[in-house]
Amino acid sequence: MRPHANRTYLFTPGNHERRVEKALGLDSDAVILDLEDAVAIAEKVATRAIVRDILARPRQCAGFVRVNAYDTEFCHGDIDAIVTGDLDGIVLPKLESAADIKSVDWLLSNLERERGLPIGGIEIMPIIETATGVVNIREIATAGTRVRRLAFGGGDYTRDLGMEWSLGEAELLPVRSEVVLASRHGGLEPPVDTVFIHIKEHEAFQASCELVRGLGFQGKMCIHPDQVPVTNDVFTPTAETIAWSEKIVAAFEEAEKAGIASIQVDGYFVDYPIVEKAQRTLDTATLLRDLGKI
């Protein structure tokens, strides 16, 4: 599994200048300029040009755009308007089939070719957020497209199924587990988790971050600036975790030299799976360090 450094994706309305400026000045790994839910229908077309201009500004974070869903009248126009060398990725909401992601991938490849951009250079991060999307998620994950990671959207998912989205989010455990499983099955990076809508519930938000990190997610989408530092902190390996991982890897390397493949480190059983997990932690920490994020 490849190391990853995508902990935070902060949403901001594409047509709200003050919020955009604030979002771009924060420590989010990526900012998602929204053309979908945060923009009124009457403003969607005009916002495309605004978003394109914003992407051209200097910034320290990745620049993503959430376009409107594949089955809307706006999706094609959104993608056509925003594909430039300044765009890092497209967030595709409510994805429901492998055929749809292949279609968007095909369109994006042709736009890149026409505009002299590297083919495949712009990411697509689909959001799985409907019952149909979850049913088809393994086909989506193995569709062979440019998708590097999936995201899960709890708001539309709970609406679609008529579920109560509780503060503790216990009802989301099955679908979150499936998103992680499908991502691994498809050889993708660990997925990115849903936003957390209870903005003032800081302890519950931290608990949500810790829960999904333990489930195998690599980060979380955010809807408020206060959520960014918390998410970064939870999804960044701590100094203690790094030191422990280094100890496990070093001890196992010595054991292997003696022909031993299972050992104890401070009373903790260690074999190949444990070492591989420790090495993943070290690889992620190295990547974050190289990017200046820790």
C-alpha positions as CSV (number, residue, x, y, z in Angstrom):
1,M,0.0,0.0,0.0
2,R,1.4,3.4,-1.0
3,P,2.0,6.1,1.6
4,H,-0.5,8.9,1.6
5,A,-0.6,12.5,2.9
6,N,-4.2,13.6,2.2
7,R,-5.6,14.2,5.6
8,T,-7.9,17.2,5.2
9,Y,-10.2,18.4,2.4
10,L,-11.9,21.7,3.3
11,F,-15.0,22.7,1.4
12,T,-15.7,26.3,0.5
13,P,-18.4,27.8,-1.7
14,G,-16.8,28.7,-5.1
15,N,-18.6,32.0,-5.3
16,H,-17.9,33.3,-1.8
17,E,-14.7,35.3,-1.9
18,R,-14.2,35.8,1.8
19,R,-14.6,32.2,2.6
20,V,-12.3,31.2,-0.2
21,E,-9.5,33.5,0.9
22,K,-9.8,32.1,4.5
23,A,-9.8,28.5,3.3
24,L,-6.7,29.0,1.1
25,G,-4.9,30.4,4.1
26,L,-5.4,27.5,6.4
27,D,-3.4,24.3,6.8
28,S,-5.7,22.0,4.9
29,D,-4.0,19.6,2.5
30,A,-6.7,20.4,-0.1
31,V,-9.4,23.0,-0.6
32,I,-12.5,21.9,-2.4
33,L,-14.1,24.8,-4.3
34,D,-17.8,23.9,-4.5
35,L,-20.0,24.1,-7.5
36,E,-22.6,21.8,-6.1
37,D,-24.6,22.0,-2.9
38,A,-23.1,25.3,-1.7
39,V,-24.0,27.2,-4.9
40,A,-27.5,28.2,-5.8
41,I,-28.8,26.9,-9.1
42,A,-29.1,30.4,-10.6
43,E,-25.4,31.0,-9.7
44,K,-23.9,27.7,-10.9
45,V,-22.9,28.6,-14.4
46,A,-21.4,32.0,-13.5
47,T,-19.4,30.4,-10.6
48,R,-17.4,28.3,-13.0
49,A,-15.4,31.3,-14.2
50,I,-14.9,32.5,-10.6
51,V,-13.5,29.1,-9.6
52,R,-11.2,28.9,-12.6
53,D,-9.7,32.3,-11.6
54,I,-9.3,31.2,-8.0
55,L,-7.4,28.1,-9.1
56,A,-4.9,30.3,-10.9
57,R,-3.9,32.1,-7.7
58,P,-0.8,31.1,-5.7
59,R,-1.6,28.6,-2.9
60,Q,0.1,26.1,-0.7
61,C,-2.6,23.4,-0.8
62,A,-4.1,21.2,-3.5
63,G,-7.0,22.8,-5.5
64,F,-10.0,20.5,-6.0
65,V,-13.4,21.4,-7.4
66,R,-16.6,19.6,-6.6
67,V,-18.7,19.6,-9.8
68,N,-22.4,18.7,-10.0
69,A,-23.4,15.1,-10.1
70,Y,-23.0,13.1,-13.3
71,D,-26.8,12.9,-14.0
72,T,-27.3,16.7,-13.8
73,E,-27.4,19.2,-16.6
74,F,-24.4,21.0,-15.1
75,C,-21.7,18.2,-14.8
76,H,-20.3,18.3,-18.4
77,G,-20.2,22.1,-18.4
78,D,-18.5,22.2,-15.0
79,I,-15.8,19.9,-16.1
80,D,-15.2,21.6,-19.4
81,A,-14.9,25.0,-17.7
82,I,-12.5,24.1,-14.9
83,V,-9.9,21.8,-16.6
84,T,-6.7,23.8,-16.7
85,G,-3.1,23.2,-15.5
86,D,-4.1,24.8,-12.2
87,L,-6.6,22.1,-11.3
88,D,-5.4,19.3,-9.1
89,G,-8.5,17.2,-8.8
90,I,-12.3,16.9,-9.4
91,V,-14.6,15.8,-6.6
92,L,-17.5,13.9,-8.3
93,P,-20.5,13.6,-6.0
94,K,-23.2,10.9,-5.9
95,L,-21.2,8.5,-8.1
96,E,-23.3,5.3,-8.6
97,S,-21.7,3.2,-11.3
98,A,-18.4,2.1,-12.9
99,A,-19.8,3.2,-16.3
100,D,-20.3,6.8,-15.0
101,I,-16.7,7.1,-13.7
102,K,-15.3,5.6,-16.9
103,S,-17.3,8.2,-18.8
104,V,-16.0,11.1,-16.7
105,D,-12.4,9.7,-17.0
106,W,-12.8,9.6,-20.8
107,L,-14.0,13.1,-21.0
108,L,-11.3,14.4,-18.7
109,S,-8.6,12.6,-20.8
110,N,-9.8,14.2,-24.0
111,L,-9.9,17.7,-22.4
112,E,-6.4,17.2,-21.1
113,R,-5.2,16.1,-24.6
114,E,-6.9,19.1,-26.3
115,R,-5.4,21.5,-23.8
116,G,-1.9,20.2,-23.8
117,L,-2.1,18.8,-20.2
118,P,-0.6,15.5,-19.0
119,I,-3.1,12.7,-19.5
120,G,-4.2,11.5,-16.2
121,G,-2.7,14.4,-14.3
122,I,-6.0,15.6,-12.8
123,E,-7.4,13.4,-10.1
124,I,-11.0,12.3,-9.7
125,M,-12.2,11.7,-6.2
126,P,-15.7,10.2,-6.3
127,I,-18.0,10.5,-3.3
128,I,-20.0,7.4,-2.6
129,E,-23.2,8.7,-1.0
130,T,-26.2,6.7,-2.2
131,A,-27.5,3.2,-1.7
132,T,-26.8,2.4,-5.4
133,G,-23.3,3.8,-5.1
134,V,-22.6,1.5,-2.2
135,V,-24.0,-1.5,-3.9
136,N,-21.8,-0.9,-6.9
137,I,-18.7,0.3,-5.0
138,R,-16.5,-2.7,-5.7
139,E,-17.0,-2.3,-9.4
140,I,-16.3,1.4,-9.1
141,A,-13.1,0.7,-7.2
142,T,-11.9,-1.8,-9.8
143,A,-12.9,0.1,-12.9
144,G,-9.3,0.9,-13.9
145,T,-9.7,4.7,-14.0
146,R,-7.5,7.5,-12.7
147,V,-9.3,7.4,-9.3
148,R,-6.7,7.2,-6.5
149,R,-9.1,7.2,-3.6
150,L,-12.8,7.2,-2.8
151,A,-14.7,9.4,-0.4
152,F,-17.8,8.7,1.6
153,G,-20.6,11.2,2.0
154,G,-22.8,10.7,5.1
155,G,-25.4,13.5,4.4
156,D,-26.8,12.2,1.2
157,Y,-26.3,8.6,2.2
158,T,-28.5,9.0,5.3
159,R,-31.0,11.0,3.4
160,D,-31.2,8.4,0.6
161,L,-31.8,5.6,3.1
162,G,-34.1,7.6,5.4
163,M,-31.6,7.1,8.3
164,E,-31.1,9.3,11.3
165,W,-27.6,10.7,11.3
166,S,-26.8,10.6,15.0
167,L,-24.0,12.4,16.8
168,G,-22.3,9.1,17.6
169,E,-22.6,7.9,14.0
170,A,-23.0,4.2,14.9
171,E,-25.4,3.8,12.0
172,L,-22.5,4.6,9.6
173,L,-20.2,1.8,10.7
174,P,-21.3,-0.8,8.1
175,V,-21.0,1.5,5.1
176,R,-17.7,3.0,6.3
177,S,-16.3,-0.5,6.6
178,E,-17.5,-1.3,3.1
179,V,-15.8,1.8,1.7
180,V,-12.5,0.8,3.3
181,L,-12.8,-2.8,2.1
182,A,-13.7,-1.9,-1.5
183,S,-10.8,0.6,-1.6
184,R,-8.4,-2.0,-0.6
185,H,-9.9,-4.6,-2.9
186,G,-9.4,-2.1,-5.8
187,G,-5.8,-1.3,-4.9
188,L,-6.7,2.3,-4.1
189,E,-5.4,4.5,-1.3
190,P,-7.3,4.4,1.9
191,P,-10.5,6.5,1.5
192,V,-11.5,9.9,2.8
193,D,-14.4,10.1,5.3
194,T,-17.5,12.2,5.3
195,V,-18.0,15.7,6.7
196,F,-19.2,16.2,10.2
197,I,-22.2,18.4,10.4
198,H,-22.3,19.1,14.2
199,I,-19.9,22.1,14.0
200,K,-20.1,23.0,17.7
201,E,-19.7,19.4,18.9
202,H,-15.9,19.5,19.2
203,E,-15.4,16.3,21.3
204,A,-17.8,14.3,19.0
205,F,-15.8,15.5,16.0
206,Q,-12.5,14.4,17.5
207,A,-14.1,11.1,18.3
208,S,-15.4,10.7,14.7
209,C,-11.9,11.4,13.4
210,E,-10.3,8.8,15.7
211,L,-13.0,6.3,14.9
212,V,-12.5,6.4,11.1
213,R,-8.7,6.5,11.4
214,G,-9.0,3.2,13.3
215,L,-11.3,1.9,10.5
216,G,-8.7,2.6,7.9
217,F,-9.5,6.0,6.4
218,Q,-6.7,8.4,5.6
219,G,-8.5,11.6,6.3
220,K,-11.7,13.5,6.4
221,M,-13.6,16.1,4.4
222,C,-14.2,19.3,6.5
223,I,-16.9,22.0,6.4
224,H,-15.5,24.5,9.0
225,P,-12.0,25.9,9.5
226,D,-12.0,24.8,13.2
227,Q,-12.1,21.1,11.9
228,V,-8.9,21.4,10.0
229,P,-6.3,21.3,12.8
230,V,-8.1,18.6,14.6
231,T,-8.2,16.4,11.5
232,N,-4.6,17.0,10.7
233,D,-3.6,16.1,14.2
234,V,-5.6,12.9,14.4
235,F,-4.4,11.6,11.0
236,T,-0.7,12.5,11.5
237,P,1.4,9.8,13.1
238,T,2.5,10.9,16.6
239,A,6.1,10.9,17.7
240,E,5.4,8.0,20.0
241,T,3.8,6.0,17.2
242,I,6.7,6.7,14.9
243,A,9.2,5.7,17.5
244,W,7.3,2.5,18.3
245,S,7.1,1.6,14.6
246,E,10.9,2.2,14.2
247,K,11.5,-0.1,17.1
248,I,9.4,-2.9,15.7
249,V,11.0,-2.6,12.2
250,A,14.5,-2.6,13.6
251,A,13.9,-5.5,16.0
252,F,12.4,-7.6,13.2
253,E,15.2,-6.9,10.8
254,E,17.7,-8.2,13.4
255,A,15.5,-11.3,14.0
256,E,15.2,-12.0,10.3
257,K,19.0,-12.1,10.1
258,A,18.9,-14.9,12.6
259,G,16.2,-16.7,10.6
260,I,13.4,-15.8,13.0
261,A,10.1,-14.5,11.7
262,S,8.1,-14.0,14.9
263,I,9.3,-12.2,18.0
264,Q,8.2,-10.2,21.0
265,V,8.9,-6.5,21.4
266,D,8.1,-5.3,24.9
267,G,5.6,-8.1,25.4
268,Y,4.0,-7.4,22.0
269,F,3.8,-10.2,19.4
270,V,5.4,-9.2,16.1
271,D,5.4,-11.0,12.8
272,Y,5.2,-10.0,9.1
273,P,1.7,-8.3,9.2
274,I,2.7,-6.2,12.2
275,V,5.9,-5.2,10.6
276,E,4.2,-4.3,7.4
277,K,1.8,-2.1,9.3
278,A,4.6,-0.4,11.2
279,Q,6.4,0.2,7.9
280,R,3.3,1.9,6.4
281,T,3.3,4.3,9.4
282,L,6.9,5.1,8.8
283,D,6.4,5.6,5.0
284,T,3.5,7.9,5.7
285,A,5.5,9.9,8.3
286,T,8.3,10.2,5.8
287,L,6.1,11.5,3.1
288,L,4.4,14.0,5.5
289,R,7.9,15.1,6.7
290,D,9.1,15.5,3.1
291,L,6.1,17.7,2.3
292,G,6.7,19.8,5.4
293,K,3.5,18.8,7.1
294,I,5.2,17.4,10.3
